[in-house]
Amino acid sequence: MGEDVFENMAQNLIEREYSKVFVLMDENTERDCYPILKNYLVNVITIKIKSGEKNKTLKTAELIWQQLHDNFADRQAVMINLGGGVVSDIGGFCAATYKRGIDFINIPTSLLAMVDASIGGKLACDIDSHKNMVGVFAHPKDIYIYSHFLNTLPDSEKRCGLAELSKHALIDSKPLWHDILENSVFELPIINDLIQQSAKIKIKIVKNDPLEKGLRKVLNFGHTIGHAIETWSLKNDKKPLKHGEAIAIGMLCESYISNKLLGLSNKELNQIVHFVGKNFSHYKGQWDVNELISYMKNDKKNYKGNYNFSLLKKVGKAKIDVDCSTDLILESLSYYQGLGQQFPSQLSA
């Protein structure tokens, strides 16, 4: 996970003889990460977009496609996505659809992207703040992880990645879950090990179900409610929740539902509550529950009008395609709101 990964990348670019090399980045990765990467590249063309989920739109995609067109990108070109989840998602989507597909390479710069967004080939744009409504499946040619990029992130961004990392542990690995609970996870030697364990879990699941027809649905744990809350926040809050913050709430609510429907133990539910309370401040917004339910009804994972949840039987063991009543969803949201006094009012930036 040192700079030797970029030496390998440079060698691969030379051997593949790409016609043009594009680098997609936002203002943050241009400032903090590109100065390191550019030392390993020659004759590249940069494309810049604005950071943030609110910019993961078809309008931004059109800007990227136009830049590729204006710079005469052909089907032998390659795009390097240098950024977090938004850059990985929209960059891959644009590469996979431009002239019916060019190669792309992911260099994730956030913890969330290192363990989740850059892996698995799910690429998409949002429509009217609704998450990932237009997308494709396509896999990057390579993924290069340079964990020192994490040093450029505020703690709030690291915690967002911790939400997805802990999701992998909860659905597949009790030992990894205990490692997360017992360690100061952001120390570099520890986080390197956790990234490797988490990435292996996602790669294993994706290889067994690349198009999300069955097993891969376990990766949606926390996301049915989490995506609805994220959409609400994007539409209504001056400072919207980050993806990982919304997913942390979703995991807590869906753990409560798991306790009621699948027998997740009170002990393990309380561990999850403590983890979320320790790492994420409590959401103070006043969401409209009817609107949240409306977003969930439009979730792309649903089937025949039923809410389609991936829940926990126990830590390390998930179950897919669990139907859940509206009443129990509302009960879980009330449960989360009732935990407000146990959560810190504010965490470091």
N, C-alpha and C positions, 0 to 999 in steps of 0.2 A: 504493500500500500504506500510505498515511497515513490520518489520521482522516477524510479526505473520503469514504472508503468507507462510513463509518457515516452520513454525511449522505445519500449515495445510498440506503442501506438505509432510512433514515427516510422519505425521499420515496416510495420504492416501497411501503412499508407503508401510508402514507396513501392513495396512489392505488388500492391494491387493496381498501381498505375491509374489512379482516379484522374479524370479529366479536369476536375475542379474540386477544391476543398472549401466548404463553407463552415463557418462557426456561428451558431445561434447563441445569443446570451442576452441577459437583461443588464440594467445599469449596475446592479450589485456585483454580478459575476464579471462584468467588464472591469470593474474597479479592483476587486479582490482576488480574482482567480485567473483571468486571462493573461495578466503579466507573467505568470509562471508557465502557462500552457504555450504561449506564443514562442517561447524559446525552442520549442520542438517542432515548429511548423514553418513552412515557407510558402509564399505565394497563396495565402488564404484570403478569402473574402468574408467579412464579418457582417452579420445581420443582427440588429439590436431591437428588442421589444421591451415594453414596460413590464415591470415585475408585478406579481400579485394575481390571485385567482380571478379577479374581476376582468383581467385582460386575456383570459383563456377563451377567446371568442373566435367566431368565424371572421370577424373583421380583422383580428390580428393574424389569423391564418392567411387571409387574402394578402395582407402586407408581406408575409413571408414568401408566399407563392410568387408575388410580383417581383420581389427582390431576386428570387431564383431565376425568373424569366428575364429580367432586365440584365442580368449578368451571364446570360446564355448558358445556364446549367442544362446539360444533357443527361441522358439516363445513366451515364458513367460517372456522374458527379457523386459526392458524398457530403452529408451534413453532420457536423459534430454538435451535439446538444450539450452546452456547458451551462448547467444550472440545476435548480431544484425540480420539484414535481411539475410545476407549470411548464417550464422549458422542456423537460423530458416528454411530457404529454403532447404539447402542441407541436414541438419540433418533430417528434416521431410521426405524428399525424400528417403533418405537411409533407415530410419526406416520403411517407408511404403512399401518398396520393398524387404527388407531383409527377406528371408524365407516367402515371400508373406505377410509380414506385422507384425511388433511388435508395441506395444504402444510407443508413444513418448509424452514428456511434453515440453512445451516451457517456458523458463524464459528469456524474452526479456530484453536486457541491453541497447538498444538505443531507442531514442524516435520513430524513424521510425519503429522499430520492435514492440514497445508497442502499436502503433495505427494501424499498418498495417500488417507487414510481419508475425507476429506470429498468426494472426487471419485469419480464412477463409479457411484454408486447401488447398491452392494452393502451390504446392511444385515443385521445378524444378532445373535443371542445365542449364548452358549456353553451347553453342557449337560454337567455333570459335568466341567468343565475342558476338554472337547473343543471346539476352536475352531469357531465359526460354524456350528453344526449346524442351527440353525433360523433362516431368514432369507428375505428377499424382495429383488427388484430394484425400486428406486424412486429417482428422482433429486430432489435438492433444487431448490427454486424458484430459489435464488440461493446463491452462495458468496462470502463477503466475507473477504478475507485482509488482516490488519493485522499486518505482520511485527514491529512493536515488541513484540508479545506474547512474542516469543522471548526478550526480555530478562528475563522473569520465570522462565525455565526454568533448572534446573541443567544443567551440561554433559552429564551422563549422559542427560538427556531429549533434548538436541539431537542427541547421537550416535545415539539411536534413530531419529530422523527421517533422519539421514544414511544409515542403512542402506537405507531405502526410496528415498531420492533416488538413491543409487548404483545401486540395482537398475534404475531407469529408464534410467540411463546405460548399464549393462552390456548391457541387452537391445536398446537402440535408438540410442544416440548415443555414438560414440567420442569426439567433441569434448567432450561434457559430462563424460565419464569423465576425460579429461585435465584439464579445469578443476577437477574435484574433487581430483585428485591434486596439482595444482600450486599451489593457493591455500589461504589461511587462510579456510576456507569460512564461518566464523561471523561474519566482519565484515559489518556490515549491508548495504553496497552490493553485496558479492559474493553474500551469501546471497539477497538479493532477486532477482538475476539467475538464480541456480541454481533457486530456487523456480519462477520463471516458465518456465524451460526444462523442468524436470521435470514441472510441471503440464501443459504443452502436450503432452508425450509421452503422458501417461496419457489426456488428453482425446482425442487423435488415435486411440489404440487403442480406447478405449471407444466412440467414435462409429462406428467400423468394425465393432464386434462388441459391442453393448450387453449381450447375454445370455450371453456367454462360451461361444459355440458353436465358436469357432475361434481367431482371432488373439489375442483377449484373454487366452487361456491363458498367453501369454508373461509376463504380470504375476505369474504364480505361481512364477517363478524364485526359488529359495531357500526356498520356502514348504512344499514337501512334507516335507522334513527339518526345516525351521525350526519349523513348527507342531507336529510331533511332539515336538521338544525343549521347546517352550514348554509343551505340555500336561503333559509329564513334570515340568517344573519347578514348574508351578502345583500339581500334586498332591503333590510331595515336598519342595520346598525351603521353608525358613522365610522366605527372601527370594527369591521367584521371579524368574527372568529377565524382563526387560521384552521386549515384542514385538520391538523393533528388535534387541536383543541376540541373541535366538533366531534371527531372520532372518539376521543377520550370520553366525552359525555355519552356518545352512542354505545360504547363498550360497557359503560357502567349500567345504563338502562337495559341493555340487552343481557347483561349478566343477571340483573334482577329478574327479567323474564325467564332466563335459563333456570334460575332458582325455583320459579313457580311451575314451569312446564317440564323441565328435564331433570330436576333434582340436584342441580349444582349446589354443593353444600354451603351452609351458612358461613363456615370458616373461609372457604375460598371466595365467596361473594364479599366478605368483609376485607379480605386481602386486596381485592380489586378496588373496593371503595377507598381503602387506605392509600393504595398506589395513586389513584386519580387525585385524591385529596392532597397528597403530598406534592404532586408535580404540576397540578393545574389549578388556577384560581377558579372560583365558582362563577358561572355565567350569571350576570345580573340582569340581563335583558328579560323583557316580558313577552315571550313568544305567544302567538295565537295557536292554540292546540289544534283547532279545526284546519288551519292552514298547514300545519305540520302533517296532519293526517292526509290532507290532499296531496302533498308532495310525496308521501310514502305510497299512496295509491298509484302514483305515476312512476314509481321506481321501476327501472328496467328489469329488475330481477323477479318481479311478480309474475304469476301465472294464473290465468283464468280468474282474475280479479281478487286473488288471495294475496295477503302479505306473505312474502317468502323470506323467512329469516334463517340465518346460520347462527346456531346457538351452542352453548357449552354444556355438555353432560358433566364434565369435570375439567379441571385445568389440564391441557394437553390432549383433550378428546372433544371434538366438535361434531355436531350433527347438522346436515343441510336440509333444506326444504321443510322447515317447520312453520306451520300455519299458526298465526297468533291473532287473537281477537283485538278489536279496537279498544275495548275496555282495559285490557291488560297493557296495551301500549300506553294509554293515558295514565294508568296506575304507575308504570315505570317512570314516566316523566315527572309525576308528582313525587315519587320516591327521590328522584334526583334533586328536585327543588327543595325537598325537606332536609337535604344534607348540607344546606348552605352554611350553617354555623360550624360544621366540621372542616370546611375548606378554608384556606387562606384567602383573604380579600384581595391580595396582590402578591405576585411573585416578581423576581428580578426580570429585567428586560431581556 
